[in-house]
Amino acid sequence: MSREEFTPSESEWLIMEILWEHKGSMTSKEIISILETKSDMTPKMARVLINRLVEKGMLKYTGDPNDKRVYHYTPAKKKKDCINEKSRRFVTNFFNGNRTNAIAALIQDAELTNEDFIYLESLLHNKLPLD
């Protein structure tokens, strides 16, 4: 598998969001029940995506002690780690790895409040190299 295959696709991200929000293990039936309120994804497709997430190492699972046909899924990766990886891929794929150009493109098109500017300024200030 290539490096990009180890992060969730857009559809897989929906499933990961459910698990990250739940903060515990869930069965595929529980995941699908919540997913049905958030998208029009079929239960069959959801199961396919859950299996892909397991293959990618994004989900771990354990068998139910009372029913070996039931699996309990938990995230194997933190949301923050996935966001960081997706951000790196975005910058690499669309800006040839140039973070400054990526940030500039995002800021130019954004409607920012004064609070947003203050926050961004503090982030940049904290990134200044020490003299």
Residue pairs with C-beta under 8 A, 6 or more apart in sequence:
1 56
4 89
5 56
6 56
6 57
6 58
6 85
7 56
7 58
7 82
7 85
7 86
7 89
8 15
8 16
8 53
8 56
8 58
8 82
9 49
11 41
11 45
11 49
12 49
12 52
12 53
12 56
12 58
13 82
14 35
14 38
14 39
14 41
15 31
15 35
15 46
15 49
15 50
15 53
16 53
16 58
16 59
16 75
16 79
16 82
17 79
18 26
18 31
18 34
18 35
18 38
19 26
19 31
19 59
19 73
19 74
19 75
20 75
20 79
24 74
25 62
25 72
25 73
25 74
26 72
26 73
26 74
27 64
27 70
27 71
27 72
27 73
28 46
28 47
28 50
28 71
28 73
29 70
31 46
31 50
31 73
32 43
32 46
32 47
35 41
35 46
36 43
41 49
50 59
50 73
53 59
54 60
54 61
54 73
57 76
57 77
58 75
58 76
58 77
58 82
59 73
59 74
59 75
59 76
60 73
60 74
60 75
60 76
61 71
61 72
61 73
61 74
62 71
62 72
63 70
63 71
63 72
64 70
64 71
64 72
90 102
91 97
91 98
91 99
91 102
94 102
95 101
95 102
95 105
107 120
110 116
112 120
